[in-house]
Structures are given as C-alpha cells and as structure tokens.
Amino acid sequence: MAATFAYLKDVRPYKNAWRVQVKILHSWKQYTSNTRETIELVISDEHVRITLIYAKFTFTYTQVLI
C-alpha cells in the first residue's frame, strides 16, 4: 500500500498531523548568544517553485533528529 502525502501548499493550521514528503534544499548551523546552536533548513516538496518553507530547530530538538 503506497503512502499518501500532502503537498506543502495544501498544509493548513487547522490540522496538526500532516504527512508530507520534502527534500532539503539548503541547511546550515547557526550559533547566536540568544538561541545558542540551531539547525536551519529550507525545504520543499516536489513542486519546488511553488512552495518553500524555512524551518529552524533549536539545539534541544537537534539531538532528537540526529
């Protein structure tokens, strides 16, 4: 059975459980005095030119992701 994914352009705030498939277009680590270490990402789905999302994860969450 194939998984069904929503496009990023269809994601709305009224629902908090979306299944999306994205690719990371750009990622970098940033160090600041306020937030300490963060990982920042620019992600998109297969419709790259339509929707880009910028995401930022603080260091506490990066331990979970890695």
N, C-alpha and C positions, 0 to 999 in steps of 0.2 A: 504494500500500500504506500503510495507516494505521499509525502508530507506536503501540505498546502501552506504557502507563505503569503503574507500580505505585503503589498508594496509600501514603501515609506510614505508616499504621497497619500495613502489611504489611512494612515495611523491617526487616530483622534484621541483626545484626552479623556473621553467618557469611559474608555475601557482600559484596564491596566494589564492585560495579558495578551500581548500580540506576538505572533510568531513571524519573524522577518528573517530574511537571509541577506546579509550585507557583505560587502568587501571593504577592507580598509584601504583608502586611497593615500592617506598620509598619517603618520604617527610620530610623536615626539614626547620626550620627557621635559618637564619644566620644573625649576626649583625657585621658589619665592619664599620670602620670610613669612608671609601670611598663610599660605597653604602648604608649605614645605614641598614635598615631591608630588607631582601629578603626572599622569599619562593623559595626553590629549590626542584625539583621533578625529579624522574627517572620514565619514563612512557614507556609502551609497549602496543602492540596490542595483539591479541590472539596468535600470533606466537612469544612467549616470547623469545625464544632462538635465533631468527634471528635478531630482531631489538630492541634496547633500545635507548631511547632519554633522554638526560639530559636537563632540562628546568629551567630557572632562571627568577623570576619575582621580580621587584623592588617594594618597598612599595606602590608607587602610583598605580600600577596595582592590588595589592592585595586587595585594597579597592573595586575595581570593581568586583573581582572574589568572594569575600566573601559575 
